[in-house]
């Protein structure tokens, strides 16, 4: 049980750190282009990654007639799972 909690905590920490890395990247690009960064969502833009994630997940999935709806809905989850498994397999 403690191993599962450790893996869950590590996964959540990695996802949150990637979210805040993206906000850092956006702010740096904003400074380079002499414009304001994404600080309009909340205090100094701390909720911007979460706002981007909500917007991404709320976009509708366009399905064609011949597509498999179950596979189309589960494939992003499988891609995320594969990326997380590769990060956990990397030596520290």
Biopython code that builds the backbone (N, CA, C, O; Angstrom):
import numpy as np
from Bio.PDB.StructureBuilder import StructureBuilder

atoms = [
    (1, "UNK", "N", (0.808, -1.206, 0.000)),
    (1, "UNK", "CA", (0.000, 0.000, 0.000)),
    (1, "UNK", "C", (0.853, 1.274, 0.000)),
    (1, "UNK", "O", (0.563, 2.183, -0.778)),
    (2, "UNK", "N", (1.894, 1.379, 0.841)),
    (2, "UNK", "CA", (2.708, 2.601, 0.797)),
    (2, "UNK", "C", (3.398, 2.809, -0.552)),
    (2, "UNK", "O", (3.636, 3.949, -0.950)),
    (3, "UNK", "N", (3.722, 1.725, -1.261)),
    (3, "UNK", "CA", (4.338, 1.863, -2.579)),
    (3, "UNK", "C", (3.371, 2.520, -3.557)),
    (3, "UNK", "O", (3.772, 3.377, -4.345)),
    (4, "UNK", "N", (2.099, 2.125, -3.514)),
    (4, "UNK", "CA", (1.100, 2.724, -4.403)),
    (4, "UNK", "C", (0.910, 4.209, -4.092)),
    (4, "UNK", "O", (0.763, 5.023, -5.003)),
    (5, "UNK", "N", (0.914, 4.555, -2.816)),
    (5, "UNK", "CA", (0.770, 5.959, -2.436)),
    (5, "UNK", "C", (1.983, 6.751, -2.909)),
    (5, "UNK", "O", (1.849, 7.887, -3.364)),
    (6, "UNK", "N", (3.166, 6.150, -2.800)),
    (6, "UNK", "CA", (4.382, 6.812, -3.265)),
    (6, "UNK", "C", (4.347, 7.027, -4.778)),
    (6, "UNK", "O", (4.713, 8.097, -5.262)),
    (7, "UNK", "N", (3.912, 6.020, -5.517)),
    (7, "UNK", "CA", (3.809, 6.147, -6.977)),
    (7, "UNK", "C", (2.778, 7.204, -7.350)),
    (7, "UNK", "O", (3.016, 8.007, -8.252)),
    (8, "UNK", "N", (1.634, 7.214, -6.665)),
    (8, "UNK", "CA", (0.597, 8.207, -6.936)),
    (8, "UNK", "C", (1.101, 9.617, -6.638)),
    (8, "UNK", "O", (0.874, 10.543, -7.416)),
    (9, "UNK", "N", (1.783, 9.770, -5.512)),
    (9, "UNK", "CA", (2.324, 11.078, -5.147)),
    (9, "UNK", "C", (3.361, 11.541, -6.164)),
    (9, "UNK", "O", (3.383, 12.713, -6.539)),
    (10, "UNK", "N", (4.214, 10.633, -6.610)),
    (10, "UNK", "CA", (5.231, 10.974, -7.603)),
    (10, "UNK", "C", (4.590, 11.383, -8.922)),
    (10, "UNK", "O", (5.019, 12.352, -9.548)),
    (11, "UNK", "N", (3.567, 10.650, -9.345)),
    (11, "UNK", "CA", (2.883, 10.970, -10.598)),
    (11, "UNK", "C", (2.226, 12.342, -10.530)),
    (11, "UNK", "O", (2.340, 13.131, -11.469)),
    (12, "UNK", "N", (1.548, 12.629, -9.442)),
    (12, "UNK", "CA", (0.896, 13.929, -9.290)),
    (12, "UNK", "C", (1.935, 15.044, -9.241)),
    (12, "UNK", "O", (1.731, 16.110, -9.823)),
    (13, "UNK", "N", (3.038, 14.804, -8.554)),
    (13, "UNK", "CA", (4.096, 15.817, -8.480)),
    (13, "UNK", "C", (4.695, 16.090, -9.857)),
    (13, "UNK", "O", (4.979, 17.240, -10.192)),
    (14, "UNK", "N", (4.886, 15.051, -10.648)),
    (14, "UNK", "CA", (5.434, 15.239, -11.996)),
    (14, "UNK", "C", (4.464, 16.031, -12.862)),
    (14, "UNK", "O", (4.877, 16.939, -13.583)),
    (15, "UNK", "N", (3.176, 15.696, -12.797)),
    (15, "UNK", "CA", (2.190, 16.410, -13.615)),
    (15, "UNK", "C", (2.091, 17.883, -13.224)),
    (15, "UNK", "O", (1.999, 18.751, -14.093)),
    (16, "UNK", "N", (2.110, 18.168, -11.929)),
    (16, "UNK", "CA", (2.031, 19.559, -11.483)),
    (16, "UNK", "C", (3.306, 20.313, -11.858)),
    (16, "UNK", "O", (3.245, 21.478, -12.250)),
    (17, "UNK", "N", (4.459, 19.653, -11.740)),
    (17, "UNK", "CA", (5.704, 20.335, -12.106)),
    (17, "UNK", "C", (5.750, 20.636, -13.601)),
    (17, "UNK", "O", (6.250, 21.687, -14.000)),
    (18, "UNK", "N", (5.242, 19.743, -14.421)),
    (18, "UNK", "CA", (5.182, 20.013, -15.862)),
    (18, "UNK", "C", (4.240, 21.183, -16.134)),
    (18, "UNK", "O", (4.519, 22.019, -16.994)),
    (19, "UNK", "N", (3.132, 21.243, -15.409)),
    (19, "UNK", "CA", (2.191, 22.352, -15.597)),
    (19, "UNK", "C", (2.854, 23.683, -15.260)),
    (19, "UNK", "O", (2.672, 24.667, -15.977)),
    (20, "UNK", "N", (3.616, 23.720, -14.181)),
    (20, "UNK", "CA", (4.259, 24.976, -13.817)),
    (20, "UNK", "C", (5.478, 25.270, -14.686)),
    (20, "UNK", "O", (5.861, 26.431, -14.827)),
    (21, "UNK", "N", (6.086, 24.258, -15.263)),
    (21, "UNK", "CA", (7.156, 24.500, -16.237)),
    (21, "UNK", "C", (6.588, 25.184, -17.484)),
    (21, "UNK", "O", (7.232, 26.054, -18.070)),
    (22, "UNK", "N", (5.393, 24.789, -17.877)),
    (22, "UNK", "CA", (4.789, 25.436, -19.042)),
    (22, "UNK", "C", (4.474, 26.900, -18.762)),
    (22, "UNK", "O", (4.617, 27.742, -19.649)),
    (23, "UNK", "N", (4.048, 27.214, -17.542)),
    (23, "UNK", "CA", (3.774, 28.624, -17.245)),
    (23, "UNK", "C", (5.072, 29.424, -17.220)),
    (23, "UNK", "O", (5.087, 30.586, -17.628)),
    (24, "UNK", "N", (6.160, 28.819, -16.747)),
    (24, "UNK", "CA", (7.453, 29.498, -16.782)),
    (24, "UNK", "C", (7.883, 29.759, -18.221)),
    (24, "UNK", "O", (8.368, 30.841, -18.550)),
    (25, "UNK", "N", (7.700, 28.759, -19.068)),
    (25, "UNK", "CA", (8.056, 28.915, -20.477)),
    (25, "UNK", "C", (7.231, 30.022, -21.126)),
    (25, "UNK", "O", (7.764, 30.832, -21.884)),
    (26, "UNK", "N", (5.943, 30.060, -20.833)),
    (26, "UNK", "CA", (5.079, 31.084, -21.421)),
    (26, "UNK", "C", (5.464, 32.479, -20.933)),
    (26, "UNK", "O", (5.432, 33.440, -21.702)),
    (27, "UNK", "N", (5.826, 32.587, -19.657)),
    (27, "UNK", "CA", (6.235, 33.893, -19.135)),
    (27, "UNK", "C", (7.541, 34.346, -19.776)),
    (27, "UNK", "O", (7.687, 35.519, -20.118)),
    (28, "UNK", "N", (8.490, 33.428, -19.941)),
    (28, "UNK", "CA", (9.752, 33.796, -20.581)),
    (28, "UNK", "C", (9.537, 34.215, -22.031)),
    (28, "UNK", "O", (10.136, 35.185, -22.495)),
    (29, "UNK", "N", (8.691, 33.492, -22.742)),
    (29, "UNK", "CA", (8.393, 33.882, -24.121)),
    (29, "UNK", "C", (7.695, 35.237, -24.163)),
    (29, "UNK", "O", (7.896, 36.013, -25.097)),
    (30, "UNK", "N", (6.881, 35.519, -23.158)),
    (30, "UNK", "CA", (6.234, 36.821, -23.082)),
    (30, "UNK", "C", (7.233, 37.941, -22.863)),
    (30, "UNK", "O", (7.106, 39.013, -23.454)),
    (31, "UNK", "N", (8.234, 37.701, -22.012)),
    (31, "UNK", "CA", (9.265, 38.717, -21.795)),
    (31, "UNK", "C", (10.124, 38.906, -23.041)),
    (31, "UNK", "O", (10.512, 40.030, -23.362)),
    (32, "UNK", "N", (10.421, 37.825, -23.737)),
    (32, "UNK", "CA", (11.226, 37.930, -24.951)),
    (32, "UNK", "C", (10.487, 38.739, -26.013)),
    (32, "UNK", "O", (11.098, 39.534, -26.728)),
    (33, "UNK", "N", (9.176, 38.538, -26.117)),
    (33, "UNK", "CA", (8.382, 39.224, -27.132)),
    (33, "UNK", "C", (7.843, 40.566, -26.640)),
    (33, "UNK", "O", (7.028, 41.197, -27.313)),
    (34, "UNK", "N", (8.296, 40.996, -25.475)),
    (34, "UNK", "CA", (7.905, 42.264, -24.862)),
    (34, "UNK", "C", (6.376, 42.373, -24.766)),
    (34, "UNK", "O", (5.775, 43.336, -25.243)),
    (35, "UNK", "N", (5.789, 41.400, -24.160)),
    (35, "UNK", "CA", (4.352, 41.426, -23.884)),
    (35, "UNK", "C", (4.139, 40.787, -22.525)),
    (35, "UNK", "O", (5.035, 40.144, -21.978)),
    (36, "UNK", "N", (2.963, 40.968, -21.995)),
    (36, "UNK", "CA", (2.671, 40.392, -20.694)),
    (36, "UNK", "C", (2.433, 38.902, -20.836)),
    (36, "UNK", "O", (1.862, 38.442, -21.825)),
    (37, "UNK", "N", (2.872, 38.160, -19.847)),
    (37, "UNK", "CA", (2.672, 36.714, -19.847)),
    (37, "UNK", "C", (1.270, 36.350, -19.396)),
    (37, "UNK", "O", (0.411, 37.224, -19.282)),
    (38, "UNK", "N", (1.028, 35.076, -19.138)),
    (38, "UNK", "CA", (-0.322, 34.629, -18.766)),
    (38, "UNK", "C", (-0.622, 34.900, -17.290)),
    (38, "UNK", "O", (-0.790, 33.964, -16.509)),
    (39, "UNK", "N", (-0.688, 36.170, -16.913)),
    (39, "UNK", "CA", (-0.940, 36.489, -15.508)),
    (39, "UNK", "C", (-2.331, 37.064, -15.293)),
    (39, "UNK", "O", (-2.591, 37.670, -14.254)),
    (40, "UNK", "N", (-3.216, 36.888, -16.242)),
    (40, "UNK", "CA", (-4.553, 37.454, -16.126)),
    (40, "UNK", "C", (-5.564, 36.456, -15.565)),
    (40, "UNK", "O", (-6.701, 36.832, -15.283)),
    (41, "UNK", "N", (-5.172, 35.197, -15.399)),
    (41, "UNK", "CA", (-6.112, 34.198, -14.903)),
    (41, "UNK", "C", (-6.292, 34.304, -13.398)),
    (41, "UNK", "O", (-7.411, 34.192, -12.898)),
    (42, "UNK", "N", (-5.215, 34.517, -12.682)),
    (42, "UNK", "CA", (-5.267, 34.622, -11.225)),
    (42, "UNK", "C", (-4.044, 35.395, -10.768)),
    (42, "UNK", "O", (-3.407, 36.095, -11.555)),
    (43, "UNK", "N", (-3.727, 35.263, -9.507)),
    (43, "UNK", "CA", (-2.566, 35.949, -8.955)),
    (43, "UNK", "C", (-1.305, 35.419, -9.630)),
    (43, "UNK", "O", (-1.000, 34.231, -9.529)),
    (44, "UNK", "N", (-0.596, 36.262, -10.294)),
    (44, "UNK", "CA", (0.630, 35.989, -11.068)),
    (44, "UNK", "C", (0.541, 34.742, -11.935)),
    (44, "UNK", "O", (1.555, 34.102, -12.212)),
    (45, "UNK", "N", (-0.660, 34.398, -12.361)),
    (45, "UNK", "CA", (-0.835, 33.312, -13.323)),
    (45, "UNK", "C", (-0.692, 31.914, -12.770)),
    (45, "UNK", "O", (-0.420, 30.987, -13.532)),
    (46, "UNK", "N", (-0.864, 31.724, -11.467)),
    (46, "UNK", "CA", (-0.663, 30.395, -10.883)),
    (46, "UNK", "C", (-1.709, 29.385, -11.326)),
    (46, "UNK", "O", (-1.432, 28.186, -11.346)),
    (47, "UNK", "N", (-2.899, 29.840, -11.682)),
    (47, "UNK", "CA", (-3.947, 28.909, -12.095)),
    (47, "UNK", "C", (-4.018, 28.735, -13.606)),
    (47, "UNK", "O", (-4.898, 28.030, -14.102)),
    (48, "UNK", "N", (-3.107, 29.364, -14.348)),
    (48, "UNK", "CA", (-3.121, 29.264, -15.804)),
    (48, "UNK", "C", (-2.959, 27.834, -16.306)),
    (48, "UNK", "O", (-3.689, 27.451, -17.220)),
    (49, "UNK", "N", (-2.036, 27.005, -15.763)),
    (49, "UNK", "CA", (-1.935, 25.624, -16.256)),
    (49, "UNK", "C", (-3.218, 24.828, -16.043)),
    (49, "UNK", "O", (-3.601, 24.015, -16.884)),
    (50, "UNK", "N", (-3.873, 25.066, -14.920)),
    (50, "UNK", "CA", (-5.116, 24.349, -14.654)),
    (50, "UNK", "C", (-6.232, 24.839, -15.569)),
    (50, "UNK", "O", (-7.076, 24.057, -16.007)),
    (51, "UNK", "N", (-6.229, 26.137, -15.852)),
    (51, "UNK", "CA", (-7.199, 26.677, -16.800)),
    (51, "UNK", "C", (-6.987, 26.086, -18.189)),
    (51, "UNK", "O", (-7.949, 25.752, -18.880)),
    (52, "UNK", "N", (-5.722, 25.957, -18.596)),
    (52, "UNK", "CA", (-5.418, 25.344, -19.894)),
    (52, "UNK", "C", (-5.853, 23.883, -19.931)),
    (52, "UNK", "O", (-6.372, 23.414, -20.943)),
    (53, "UNK", "N", (-5.643, 23.161, -18.826)),
    (53, "UNK", "CA", (-6.029, 21.749, -18.782)),
    (53, "UNK", "C", (-7.542, 21.591, -18.864)),
    (53, "UNK", "O", (-8.035, 20.708, -19.566)),
    (54, "UNK", "N", (-8.280, 22.435, -18.156)),
    (54, "UNK", "CA", (-9.742, 22.365, -18.202)),
    (54, "UNK", "C", (-10.237, 22.674, -19.612)),
    (54, "UNK", "O", (-11.146, 22.011, -20.112)),
    (55, "UNK", "N", (-9.642, 23.677, -20.251)),
    (55, "UNK", "CA", (-10.035, 24.018, -21.621)),
    (55, "UNK", "C", (-9.741, 22.867, -22.580)),
    (55, "UNK", "O", (-10.526, 22.581, -23.484)),
    (56, "UNK", "N", (-8.598, 22.210, -22.370)),
    (56, "UNK", "CA", (-8.227, 21.094, -23.230)),
    (56, "UNK", "C", (-9.198, 19.932, -23.073)),
    (56, "UNK", "O", (-9.621, 19.340, -24.065)),
    (57, "UNK", "N", (-9.556, 19.598, -21.826)),
    (57, "UNK", "CA", (-10.441, 18.466, -21.596)),
    (57, "UNK", "C", (-11.888, 18.757, -21.975)),
    (57, "UNK", "O", (-12.657, 17.830, -22.226)),
    (58, "UNK", "N", (-12.268, 20.033, -22.020)),
    (58, "UNK", "CA", (-13.640, 20.375, -22.382)),
    (58, "UNK", "C", (-13.873, 20.443, -23.883)),
    (58, "UNK", "O", (-15.017, 20.525, -24.330)),
    (59, "UNK", "N", (-12.800, 20.410, -24.664)),
    (59, "UNK", "CA", (-12.982, 20.433, -26.114)),
    (59, "UNK", "C", (-13.649, 19.143, -26.556)),
    (59, "UNK", "O", (-13.343, 18.062, -26.052)),
    (60, "UNK", "N", (-14.539, 19.268, -27.479)),
    (60, "UNK", "CA", (-15.267, 18.082, -27.928)),
    (60, "UNK", "C", (-14.384, 17.207, -28.801)),
    (60, "UNK", "O", (-13.491, 17.689, -29.498)),
    (61, "UNK", "N", (-14.653, 15.927, -28.745)),
    (61, "UNK", "CA", (-13.932, 14.964, -29.564)),
    (61, "UNK", "C", (-14.773, 14.693, -30.806)),
    (61, "UNK", "O", (-15.909, 14.230, -30.708)),
    (62, "UNK", "N", (-14.214, 14.980, -31.959)),
    (62, "UNK", "CA", (-14.916, 14.728, -33.210)),
    (62, "UNK", "C", (-14.716, 13.274, -33.604)),
    (62, "UNK", "O", (-13.586, 12.817, -33.780)),
    (63, "UNK", "N", (-15.815, 12.557, -33.739)),
    (63, "UNK", "CA", (-15.747, 11.152, -34.106)),
    (63, "UNK", "C", (-16.315, 10.976, -35.513)),
    (63, "UNK", "O", (-17.357, 11.533, -35.856)),
    (64, "UNK", "N", (-15.625, 10.212, -36.292)),
    (64, "UNK", "CA", (-16.140, 9.902, -37.616)),
    (64, "UNK", "C", (-17.074, 8.702, -37.519)),
    (64, "UNK", "O", (-17.206, 8.088, -36.460)),
    (65, "UNK", "N", (-17.704, 8.384, -38.609)),
    (65, "UNK", "CA", (-18.661, 7.274, -38.618)),
    (65, "UNK", "C", (-17.958, 5.941, -38.411)),
    (65, "UNK", "O", (-18.496, 5.053, -37.750)),
    (66, "UNK", "N", (-16.762, 5.792, -38.968)),
    (66, "UNK", "CA", (-16.090, 4.497, -38.902)),
    (66, "UNK", "C", (-15.147, 4.360, -37.706)),
    (66, "UNK", "O", (-14.496, 3.326, -37.558)),
    (67, "UNK", "N", (-15.060, 5.389, -36.847)),
    (67, "UNK", "CA", (-14.130, 5.303, -35.722)),
    (67, "UNK", "C", (-14.717, 4.462, -34.592)),
    (67, "UNK", "O", (-15.932, 4.309, -34.467)),
    (68, "UNK", "N", (-13.832, 3.934, -33.791)),
    (68, "UNK", "CA", (-14.223, 3.174, -32.612)),
    (68, "UNK", "C", (-14.296, 4.155, -31.442)),
    (68, "UNK", "O", (-13.256, 4.648, -31.004)),
    (69, "UNK", "N", (-15.491, 4.455, -30.920)),
    (69, "UNK", "CA", (-15.597, 5.497, -29.890)),
    (69, "UNK", "C", (-14.866, 5.145, -28.599)),
    (69, "UNK", "O", (-14.303, 6.028, -27.952)),
    (70, "UNK", "N", (-14.865, 3.877, -28.215)),
    (70, "UNK", "CA", (-14.166, 3.499, -26.984)),
    (70, "UNK", "C", (-12.667, 3.722, -27.130)),
    (70, "UNK", "O", (-12.021, 4.236, -26.217)),
    (71, "UNK", "N", (-12.117, 3.339, -28.270)),
    (71, "UNK", "CA", (-10.688, 3.516, -28.507)),
    (71, "UNK", "C", (-10.332, 4.996, -28.612)),
    (71, "UNK", "O", (-9.277, 5.415, -28.137)),
    (72, "UNK", "N", (-11.193, 5.778, -29.222)),
    (72, "UNK", "CA", (-10.931, 7.212, -29.364)),
    (72, "UNK", "C", (-10.949, 7.914, -28.009)),
    (72, "UNK", "O", (-10.212, 8.879, -27.806)),
    (73, "UNK", "N", (-11.775, 7.448, -27.089)),
    (73, "UNK", "CA", (-11.841, 8.073, -25.774)),
    (73, "UNK", "C", (-10.717, 7.606, -24.854)),
    (73, "UNK", "O", (-10.277, 8.368, -23.993)),
    (74, "UNK", "N", (-10.247, 6.378, -25.016)),
    (74, "UNK", "CA", (-9.240, 5.848, -24.099)),
    (74, "UNK", "C", (-7.813, 6.091, -24.578)),
    (74, "UNK", "O", (-6.880, 5.962, -23.785)),
    (75, "UNK", "N", (-7.612, 6.438, -25.844)),
    (75, "UNK", "CA", (-6.251, 6.603, -26.360)),
    (75, "UNK", "C", (-5.470, 7.744, -25.691)),
    (75, "UNK", "O", (-4.273, 7.564, -25.465)),
    (76, "UNK", "N", (-6.055, 8.902, -25.356)),
    (76, "UNK", "CA", (-5.267, 9.907, -24.630)),
    (76, "UNK", "C", (-4.828, 9.419, -23.254)),
    (76, "UNK", "O", (-3.729, 9.735, -22.799)),
    (77, "UNK", "N", (-5.683, 8.655, -22.599)),
    (77, "UNK", "CA", (-5.316, 8.100, -21.299)),
    (77, "UNK", "C", (-4.163, 7.117, -21.434)),
    (77, "UNK", "O", (-3.264, 7.096, -20.593)),
    (78, "UNK", "N", (-4.180, 6.314, -22.472)),
    (78, "UNK", "CA", (-3.091, 5.366, -22.698)),
    (78, "UNK", "C", (-1.785, 6.093, -23.015)),
    (78, "UNK", "O", (-0.717, 5.654, -22.589)),
    (79, "UNK", "N", (-1.857, 7.184, -23.747)),
    (79, "UNK", "CA", (-0.653, 7.959, -24.054)),
    (79, "UNK", "C", (-0.063, 8.571, -22.786)),
    (79, "UNK", "O", (1.154, 8.567, -22.599)),
    (80, "UNK", "N", (-0.924, 9.094, -21.918)),
    (80, "UNK", "CA", (-0.454, 9.645, -20.650)),
    (80, "UNK", "C", (0.137, 8.557, -19.771)),
    (80, "UNK", "O", (1.165, 8.765, -19.128)),
    (81, "UNK", "N", (-0.506, 7.400, -19.739)),
    (81, "UNK", "CA", (-0.008, 6.283, -18.946)),
    (81, "UNK", "C", (1.365, 5.836, -19.438)),
    (81, "UNK", "O", (2.250, 5.556, -18.629)),
    (82, "UNK", "N", (1.550, 5.766, -20.735)),
    (82, "UNK", "CA", (2.842, 5.380, -21.297)),
    (82, "UNK", "C", (3.923, 6.397, -20.940)),
    (82, "UNK", "O", (5.042, 6.022, -20.592)),
    (83, "UNK", "N", (3.591, 7.674, -21.028)),
    (83, "UNK", "CA", (4.571, 8.709, -20.683)),
    (83, "UNK", "C", (4.952, 8.637, -19.209)),
    (83, "UNK", "O", (6.125, 8.783, -18.866)),
    (84, "UNK", "N", (3.970, 8.413, -18.334)),
    (84, "UNK", "CA", (4.263, 8.309, -16.904)),
    (84, "UNK", "C", (5.095, 7.068, -16.596)),
    (84, "UNK", "O", (5.983, 7.117, -15.745)),
    (85, "UNK", "N", (4.822, 5.966, -17.271)),
    (85, "UNK", "CA", (5.599, 4.747, -17.048)),
    (85, "UNK", "C", (7.043, 4.940, -17.500)),
    (85, "UNK", "O", (7.965, 4.433, -16.860)),
    (86, "UNK", "N", (7.246, 5.667, -18.592)),
    (86, "UNK", "CA", (8.610, 5.922, -19.053)),
    (86, "UNK", "C", (9.355, 6.832, -18.083)),
    (86, "UNK", "O", (10.553, 6.651, -17.865)),
    (87, "UNK", "N", (8.663, 7.807, -17.496)),
    (87, "UNK", "CA", (9.309, 8.673, -16.517)),
    (87, "UNK", "C", (9.686, 7.905, -15.258)),
    (87, "UNK", "O", (10.729, 8.167, -14.660)),
    (88, "UNK", "N", (8.845, 6.960, -14.854)),
    (88, "UNK", "CA", (9.146, 6.182, -13.653)),
    (88, "UNK", "C", (10.277, 5.188, -13.890)),
    (88, "UNK", "O", (10.973, 4.806, -12.950)),
    (89, "UNK", "N", (10.463, 4.772, -15.129)),
    (89, "UNK", "CA", (11.509, 3.795, -15.430)),
    (89, "UNK", "C", (12.880, 4.444, -15.574)),
    (89, "UNK", "O", (13.893, 3.744, -15.576)),
    (90, "UNK", "N", (12.929, 5.763, -15.692)),
    (90, "UNK", "CA", (14.214, 6.443, -15.845)),
    (90, "UNK", "C", (14.986, 6.394, -14.536)),
    (90, "UNK", "O", (14.411, 6.625, -13.473)),
    (91, "UNK", "N", (16.268, 6.100, -14.598)),
    (91, "UNK", "CA", (17.056, 6.091, -13.358)),
    (91, "UNK", "C", (17.256, 7.508, -12.839)),
    (91, "UNK", "O", (17.337, 8.466, -13.608)),
    (92, "UNK", "N", (17.331, 7.617, -11.534)),
    (92, "UNK", "CA", (17.504, 8.955, -10.945)),
    (92, "UNK", "C", (18.934, 9.220, -10.578)),
    (92, "UNK", "O", (19.253, 10.296, -10.072)),
]
sb = StructureBuilder()
sb.init_structure("model")
sb.init_model(0)
sb.init_chain("A")
sb.init_seg("    ")
for serial, (resi, resn, name, xyz) in enumerate(atoms, 1):
    if name == "N":
        sb.init_residue(resn, " ", resi, " ")
    sb.init_atom(name, np.array(xyz, "f"), 0.0, 1.0, " ", f" {name:<3s}", serial, name[0])
structure = sb.get_structure()
